[in-house]
Amino acid sequence: MPIILRLDVMLAERKVRSKELAEHVGITEANLSLLKQGKVKGVRFDTLEKICAYLRCQPGDLLRYDPGAEP
């Protein structure tokens, strides 16, 4: 998929644990893990908003477009 999720990078940069973020956003750790791995088809804007607010980042910090990546 040409969209690369960088959530794991942002968590490491902010020194935030997945469990902490999942609790704040209101999703399970399992769903957050799937999101980090890029194994989801989409993400709700309100979920993205909560993630960005907690990590103090922009959506573009979490998502990258790589046209050469596998479909």
C-alpha positions as CSV (number, residue, x, y, z in Angstrom):
1,M,0.0,0.0,0.0
2,P,1.4,3.4,-0.9
3,I,0.2,4.9,2.4
4,I,2.8,4.3,5.1
5,L,1.7,4.7,8.8
6,R,4.4,6.2,11.1
7,L,2.5,5.9,14.3
8,D,5.2,3.7,15.9
9,V,7.8,6.3,15.0
10,M,5.8,9.1,16.7
11,L,5.1,7.0,19.8
12,A,8.9,6.4,20.1
13,E,9.7,10.1,19.5
14,R,7.2,11.2,22.1
15,K,8.1,8.4,24.5
16,V,4.5,7.3,24.7
17,R,3.4,3.7,25.3
18,S,0.8,2.1,23.1
19,K,-1.4,1.3,26.1
20,E,-1.4,4.9,27.2
21,L,-2.4,6.2,23.8
22,A,-5.1,3.5,23.3
23,E,-6.7,4.4,26.7
24,H,-6.7,8.1,25.8
25,V,-8.2,7.6,22.3
26,G,-10.7,5.0,23.5
27,I,-9.7,2.1,21.3
28,T,-8.3,-1.3,22.3
29,E,-4.6,-2.0,22.3
30,A,-5.3,-4.7,19.7
31,N,-6.9,-2.1,17.3
32,L,-4.0,0.3,17.9
33,S,-1.6,-2.4,17.1
34,L,-3.4,-3.1,13.8
35,L,-3.3,0.6,13.0
36,K,0.5,0.8,13.8
37,Q,1.1,-2.2,11.4
38,G,-1.0,-0.6,8.6
39,K,-3.4,-3.6,8.7
40,V,-6.5,-1.4,8.6
41,K,-8.5,-0.2,5.7
42,G,-9.3,3.2,7.2
43,V,-9.3,5.4,10.3
44,R,-12.0,7.6,11.6
45,F,-11.2,11.3,11.6
46,D,-12.2,11.6,15.3
47,T,-9.7,8.8,16.1
48,L,-7.0,10.5,14.1
49,E,-7.8,13.8,15.8
50,K,-7.5,12.3,19.3
51,I,-4.2,10.7,18.3
52,C,-2.8,13.9,16.9
53,A,-4.0,15.9,20.0
54,Y,-2.4,13.4,22.4
55,L,0.9,13.2,20.5
56,R,0.9,16.9,19.6
57,C,1.4,16.3,16.0
58,Q,-0.1,16.8,12.6
59,P,-1.8,14.0,10.5
60,G,1.0,14.4,8.0
61,D,3.5,13.4,10.8
62,L,1.7,10.0,11.0
63,L,1.0,9.3,7.3
64,R,3.4,9.2,4.3
65,Y,2.7,8.6,0.7
66,D,5.2,6.3,-1.1
67,P,4.0,5.6,-4.7
68,G,6.7,2.9,-5.0
69,A,5.3,0.9,-2.1
70,E,3.6,-2.4,-2.7
71,P,-0.2,-2.1,-3.5
